[in-house]
């Protein structure tokens, strides 16, 4: 993980505003939160394909 500095740092926004603006970009808010703090995660899917070494 690496830190990004932006103009939204240290600001307070209503959750519905963040969800309306971030969800279309693939971000989710449902995965990690409690009543004190939470995180906005980027949702992505992985496809794992097996591969095998063949000697020639």
C-alpha positions as CSV (number, residue, x, y, z in Angstrom):
1,X,0.0,0.0,0.0
2,X,1.2,3.5,-0.7
3,X,-0.1,6.9,0.5
4,X,-1.8,9.3,-1.9
5,X,-2.2,13.0,-1.0
6,X,-5.3,14.7,-2.3
7,X,-7.6,17.6,-1.6
8,X,-10.2,15.3,0.2
9,X,-7.7,14.5,3.0
10,X,-8.9,15.6,6.4
11,X,-12.4,16.5,5.2
12,X,-15.7,15.0,6.4
13,X,-18.3,13.9,3.8
14,X,-21.7,12.2,4.3
15,X,-21.5,8.5,3.5
16,X,-24.2,8.7,0.8
17,X,-22.1,11.4,-1.0
18,X,-19.1,9.2,-1.1
19,X,-21.0,6.2,-2.3
20,X,-22.7,8.2,-5.1
21,X,-19.4,9.5,-6.3
22,X,-17.1,6.5,-5.8
23,X,-19.3,3.4,-6.6
24,X,-19.5,4.1,-10.3
25,X,-15.7,3.9,-10.4
26,X,-15.7,0.5,-8.8
27,X,-15.2,1.4,-5.1
28,X,-17.1,-0.3,-2.4
29,X,-17.8,0.7,1.3
30,X,-19.4,-2.5,2.5
31,X,-16.3,-4.6,3.2
32,X,-14.6,-3.0,6.2
33,X,-16.2,-0.6,8.6
34,X,-17.3,-0.3,12.2
35,X,-19.1,2.5,14.2
36,X,-15.9,4.5,14.6
37,X,-14.2,4.3,11.2
38,X,-14.2,2.6,7.9
39,X,-12.4,2.2,4.6
40,X,-13.3,2.6,1.0
41,X,-11.9,-0.3,-1.0
42,X,-11.5,-0.7,-4.7
43,X,-13.4,-3.8,-5.9
44,X,-11.9,-6.0,-8.4
45,X,-12.1,-9.6,-9.5
46,X,-9.3,-12.0,-10.2
47,X,-9.4,-15.0,-12.6
48,X,-6.8,-17.6,-11.6
49,X,-5.7,-19.9,-14.4
50,X,-3.5,-22.9,-13.7
51,X,-0.4,-23.3,-15.8
52,X,2.1,-26.1,-16.0
53,X,5.7,-26.4,-17.0
54,X,6.4,-28.6,-19.9
55,X,9.9,-29.8,-20.6
56,X,11.0,-29.8,-24.2
